[in-house]
Amino acid sequence: MSQNRAALRATIDFAEKQLGTLAWEPMAGSEAAGELANAETRNDGSPWSERPLRTAYAAANLMMLGVVDDLKSLERLLVNQVPVIGPTILARSAIEIASGAWWLMESGIGARRRVCRELVLSLTSARRVKQIADEYAESFRQSGNPIPVGVDAMIAEARQQESMVLQRITELAIAAPTSGPRIENEKADSATDATAEMFKALQPTNLPTNLPTTIFYRTYSAVTHGQFYGLTNFMTPALQPDGTPFWQWGPNSEILDSTIQIAIAAFRETSHRIATVMGWDQQDAEIWDAEVHAIYNG
């Protein structure tokens, strides 16, 4: 328990130092600096300028804030009586959010592809919120009750998000999205596949090379969705006073350890990828990584 607390605290301290600024600024000569100086043109012939790329970086920043918040929440759950499911749910959130930022901030893809990826994520989100708004409005229609004052404006705003993203795509002279959505050649993987790609670099060397890395996400997702094979991981054999065996619900220390370490690993992989693109000094990251390694390996 103390190791997990110390590792989380070290990670949170590092994250707030590296990622806490409101505006991410790339270093001169970095990949991101080159992207900001792109030669892409808009539909009207004017230059893209920096804004589309800064929007993509801001999206990655937002996602990393979510990952760090999950880590902070995990830290607060490490009390004398640790909740059974809570850490697993938070870890699942952290790795899923991190995988999106990891995909968005891939190194070497260039300005246009990065902007297309941000647009894919934004369009996916906009379509989802529109679906929710439509379902909510439909529930009022079927009930015959009027939509409350103020809620109708919220529904209208949600429905407009997709058109706003589509307008950005048109203005940037980017091809219209196809099913998926796919924008030009960019399409986001499912959460399962996205986390699998991110964790390929983390797969323990003593495991078979053909072990599917999707197992990481599916294990945590199973608990979130109440699948028996996920929930039974928290059942351990015990004995009643009369000696009768039974299964007892409770925390599993091995699962807790792996949960914390995988959440930290998701942050590590993504923050490293971001720092590479932005050209940030990695000295603090190396110190933090060594500290976490020392915590777990003495």
C-alpha positions as CSV (number, residue, x, y, z in Angstrom):
1,M,0.0,0.0,0.0
2,S,2.7,2.5,1.0
3,Q,4.6,1.8,-2.3
4,N,1.5,2.6,-4.4
5,R,0.8,5.8,-2.4
6,A,4.4,6.9,-2.9
7,A,4.4,6.1,-6.6
8,L,1.1,7.9,-7.2
9,R,2.3,11.0,-5.3
10,A,5.5,11.1,-7.2
11,T,3.6,10.8,-10.5
12,I,1.1,13.5,-9.6
13,D,3.8,15.9,-8.5
14,F,5.7,15.3,-11.8
15,A,2.5,15.6,-13.8
16,E,1.5,18.9,-12.3
17,K,5.0,20.3,-12.9
18,Q,5.1,19.2,-16.6
19,L,1.5,19.4,-17.7
20,G,0.1,22.1,-15.4
21,T,0.6,25.1,-17.7
22,L,-2.5,26.5,-19.4
23,A,-0.8,26.7,-22.8
24,W,1.6,24.1,-24.0
25,E,4.6,25.8,-25.7
26,P,6.9,23.7,-27.9
27,M,10.6,24.2,-27.8
28,A,12.3,25.8,-30.7
29,G,13.3,23.2,-33.3
30,S,10.9,20.7,-32.0
31,E,8.4,18.7,-34.0
32,A,5.5,20.7,-32.7
33,A,7.3,24.0,-33.5
34,G,7.6,22.8,-37.1
35,E,3.9,21.9,-37.2
36,L,3.0,25.4,-36.0
37,A,4.9,26.8,-39.0
38,N,3.0,24.5,-41.4
39,A,2.3,25.6,-45.0
40,E,-1.2,24.3,-45.2
41,T,-3.9,26.5,-46.6
42,R,-7.6,27.0,-45.9
43,N,-10.5,26.7,-48.3
44,D,-10.3,30.4,-49.0
45,G,-6.6,30.2,-49.8
46,S,-5.4,31.8,-46.5
47,P,-2.9,30.0,-44.4
48,W,-3.9,27.7,-41.6
49,S,-1.8,29.6,-39.1
50,E,-1.1,28.0,-35.7
51,R,-4.7,27.7,-34.4
52,P,-5.6,24.2,-35.8
53,L,-2.5,22.7,-34.3
54,R,-2.9,24.5,-31.0
55,T,-6.4,23.2,-30.8
56,A,-5.0,19.6,-31.2
57,Y,-2.4,20.3,-28.4
58,A,-5.2,21.8,-26.2
59,A,-7.2,18.6,-26.8
60,A,-4.2,16.5,-25.6
61,N,-3.8,18.7,-22.6
62,L,-7.5,18.3,-21.7
63,M,-7.2,14.5,-21.9
64,M,-4.0,14.5,-19.7
65,L,-5.8,16.6,-17.1
66,G,-8.4,13.9,-17.0
67,V,-5.7,11.2,-16.6
68,V,-4.0,13.1,-13.8
69,D,-7.4,13.6,-12.1
70,D,-7.9,9.8,-12.2
71,L,-4.5,9.4,-10.6
72,K,-5.4,11.8,-7.8
73,S,-8.6,10.0,-7.2
74,L,-6.8,6.7,-7.0
75,E,-4.5,8.2,-4.4
76,R,-7.4,9.2,-2.3
77,L,-8.8,5.7,-2.4
78,L,-5.6,4.2,-0.9
79,V,-6.9,4.2,2.7
80,N,-6.9,1.5,5.4
81,Q,-10.0,-0.1,3.9
82,V,-9.5,0.3,0.1
83,P,-12.8,0.1,-1.8
84,V,-12.9,-3.1,-3.9
85,I,-14.0,-1.9,-7.3
86,G,-13.2,1.8,-7.2
87,P,-9.5,1.6,-8.1
88,T,-10.2,-0.6,-11.1
89,I,-12.9,1.8,-12.5
90,L,-10.5,4.7,-12.2
91,A,-7.7,2.8,-13.8
92,R,-9.9,1.9,-16.7
93,S,-10.8,5.6,-17.1
94,A,-7.1,6.7,-16.9
95,I,-5.9,4.2,-19.5
96,E,-8.8,4.9,-21.9
97,I,-8.3,8.7,-21.8
98,A,-4.5,8.3,-22.1
99,S,-4.8,6.1,-25.1
100,G,-6.7,8.8,-26.9
101,A,-4.0,11.4,-26.2
102,W,-1.3,8.8,-27.1
103,W,-2.9,8.4,-30.5
104,L,-3.4,12.1,-31.1
105,M,0.2,12.9,-30.2
106,E,2.0,10.3,-32.2
107,S,5.4,11.5,-33.3
108,G,6.2,12.0,-37.0
109,I,2.7,12.3,-38.4
110,G,2.9,15.9,-39.3
111,A,0.6,18.9,-39.0
112,R,-2.2,17.8,-41.3
113,R,-2.6,14.3,-39.9
114,R,-2.5,15.6,-36.3
115,V,-5.3,18.1,-37.1
116,C,-7.3,15.3,-38.8
117,R,-7.0,13.2,-35.7
118,E,-8.2,16.0,-33.4
119,L,-11.1,16.4,-35.8
120,V,-11.9,12.7,-35.7
121,L,-12.0,12.9,-31.9
122,S,-14.1,16.1,-31.9
123,L,-16.5,14.7,-34.5
124,T,-16.9,11.5,-32.6
125,S,-17.7,13.4,-29.4
126,A,-20.1,15.8,-31.2
127,R,-22.1,12.9,-32.7
128,R,-22.3,11.2,-29.4
129,V,-23.6,14.3,-27.6
130,K,-26.1,14.8,-30.4
131,Q,-27.3,11.3,-30.0
132,I,-27.9,11.8,-26.3
133,A,-29.7,15.1,-26.9
134,D,-32.0,13.5,-29.5
135,E,-32.8,10.6,-27.2
136,Y,-33.5,13.1,-24.4
137,A,-35.8,15.2,-26.6
138,E,-37.6,12.1,-27.8
139,S,-38.3,11.0,-24.3
140,F,-40.2,14.3,-23.7
141,R,-42.0,13.9,-27.0
142,Q,-43.2,10.4,-26.1
143,S,-44.3,11.4,-22.7
144,G,-46.2,14.4,-23.9
145,N,-44.5,16.7,-21.4
146,P,-43.0,20.0,-22.5
147,I,-39.2,20.3,-22.4
148,P,-38.3,22.4,-19.3
149,V,-37.2,25.9,-19.9
150,G,-33.4,26.0,-20.4
151,V,-33.2,22.3,-21.3
152,D,-34.4,23.1,-24.8
153,A,-31.5,25.5,-25.3
154,M,-29.0,22.8,-24.0
155,I,-30.4,20.3,-26.5
156,A,-30.1,22.8,-29.3
157,E,-26.5,23.6,-28.4
158,A,-25.7,19.9,-28.2
159,R,-27.2,19.3,-31.7
160,Q,-25.1,22.1,-33.1
161,Q,-21.7,20.7,-32.1
162,E,-21.5,18.3,-35.1
163,S,-22.2,21.1,-37.6
164,M,-19.5,23.2,-36.0
165,V,-16.9,20.5,-36.4
166,L,-18.0,19.9,-40.0
167,Q,-17.6,23.6,-40.6
168,R,-14.0,23.5,-39.3
169,I,-13.3,20.6,-41.6
170,T,-14.6,22.5,-44.6
171,E,-12.8,25.7,-43.7
172,L,-9.5,23.9,-43.4
173,A,-9.9,22.4,-46.9
174,I,-9.9,18.9,-45.4
175,A,-11.9,16.1,-47.2
176,A,-15.3,15.5,-45.8
177,P,-15.5,12.6,-43.2
178,T,-16.6,9.2,-44.2
179,S,-18.1,6.5,-42.0
180,G,-16.3,5.7,-38.8
181,P,-15.7,8.6,-38.8
182,R,-12.7,8.6,-40.9
183,I,-11.2,12.0,-41.9
184,E,-8.8,11.6,-44.9
185,N,-6.8,8.5,-43.7
186,E,-7.3,9.0,-39.9
187,K,-9.7,6.9,-37.9
188,A,-9.6,6.3,-34.2
189,D,-9.4,2.7,-33.0
190,S,-11.9,1.3,-30.5
191,A,-11.0,1.8,-26.8
192,T,-9.9,-1.8,-26.7
193,D,-7.6,-1.6,-29.7
194,A,-6.3,1.8,-28.7
195,T,-5.2,0.7,-25.3
196,A,-3.7,-2.4,-26.8
197,E,-1.6,-0.4,-29.1
198,M,-0.4,1.8,-26.3
199,F,0.4,-1.1,-24.1
200,K,2.4,-3.0,-26.7
201,A,5.5,-1.2,-25.3
202,L,4.6,-2.3,-21.8
203,Q,4.0,-5.9,-22.3
204,P,6.2,-7.8,-19.8
205,T,9.1,-9.6,-21.5
206,N,8.4,-12.8,-19.6
207,L,4.9,-13.2,-21.3
208,P,4.4,-14.9,-24.6
209,T,4.9,-12.5,-27.5
210,N,1.6,-13.5,-29.0
211,L,-0.4,-12.6,-25.9
212,P,-3.0,-10.0,-27.0
213,T,-2.5,-6.7,-25.3
214,T,-6.3,-6.2,-25.6
215,I,-6.4,-8.3,-22.4
216,F,-5.4,-5.2,-20.3
217,Y,-8.4,-3.2,-21.3
218,R,-10.9,-6.0,-21.4
219,T,-9.9,-7.0,-17.9
220,Y,-10.7,-3.6,-16.5
221,S,-13.7,-3.1,-18.7
222,A,-15.2,-6.3,-17.4
223,V,-15.4,-4.9,-13.9
224,T,-16.9,-1.6,-15.1
225,H,-19.7,-3.4,-17.0
226,G,-20.4,-5.9,-14.2
227,Q,-19.2,-9.0,-16.1
228,F,-18.9,-12.0,-13.9
229,Y,-15.4,-12.9,-15.0
230,G,-14.3,-9.4,-13.9
231,L,-16.2,-9.3,-10.6
232,T,-15.2,-12.8,-9.5
233,N,-11.5,-11.6,-9.4
234,F,-12.5,-10.0,-6.1
235,M,-13.8,-13.2,-4.6
236,T,-11.5,-15.1,-2.3
237,P,-12.0,-18.5,-0.5
238,A,-12.7,-18.3,3.2
239,L,-14.1,-20.4,6.0
240,Q,-17.1,-19.9,8.2
241,P,-16.8,-20.5,12.0
242,D,-18.0,-24.0,11.6
243,G,-15.4,-24.7,8.9
244,T,-17.7,-24.5,5.9
245,P,-15.9,-23.0,2.9
246,F,-17.4,-20.0,1.1
247,W,-16.4,-17.2,-1.3
248,Q,-15.8,-13.8,0.3
249,W,-15.9,-10.4,-1.4
250,G,-12.9,-8.2,-0.8
251,P,-9.9,-6.4,-2.1
252,N,-7.2,-8.3,-3.9
253,S,-3.8,-6.9,-3.2
254,E,-2.2,-8.3,-6.5
255,I,-5.0,-6.7,-8.6
256,L,-4.6,-3.4,-6.7
257,D,-0.9,-3.4,-7.3
258,S,-1.2,-4.1,-11.0
259,T,-4.1,-1.6,-11.3
260,I,-2.0,1.3,-9.8
261,Q,1.1,0.4,-11.9
262,I,-0.9,0.1,-15.2
263,A,-2.5,3.5,-14.6
264,I,0.9,5.0,-13.9
265,A,2.3,3.3,-17.0
266,A,-0.5,4.7,-19.2
267,F,0.4,8.2,-18.0
268,R,4.1,7.5,-18.6
269,E,3.7,6.3,-22.1
270,T,1.5,9.2,-23.1
271,S,3.5,12.0,-21.4
272,H,6.7,10.7,-22.9
273,R,5.1,10.8,-26.4
274,I,3.8,14.4,-25.8
275,A,7.2,15.6,-24.5
276,T,8.9,14.1,-27.6
277,V,6.6,16.0,-30.0
278,M,6.9,19.2,-27.9
279,G,10.6,19.0,-27.5
280,W,10.4,19.4,-23.8
281,D,13.5,18.6,-21.6
282,Q,13.2,15.0,-20.4
283,Q,15.5,15.4,-17.3
284,D,12.6,15.7,-14.8
285,A,10.8,12.8,-16.5
286,E,13.9,10.6,-16.1
287,I,14.2,11.6,-12.4
288,W,10.6,10.8,-11.8
289,D,10.8,7.5,-13.7
290,A,13.8,6.5,-11.7
291,E,12.0,7.4,-8.5
292,V,9.0,5.3,-9.3
293,H,11.2,2.4,-10.3
294,A,13.1,2.7,-7.0
295,I,9.8,2.7,-5.1
296,Y,8.7,-0.6,-6.6
297,N,12.1,-2.3,-6.8
298,G,13.8,-1.0,-3.7
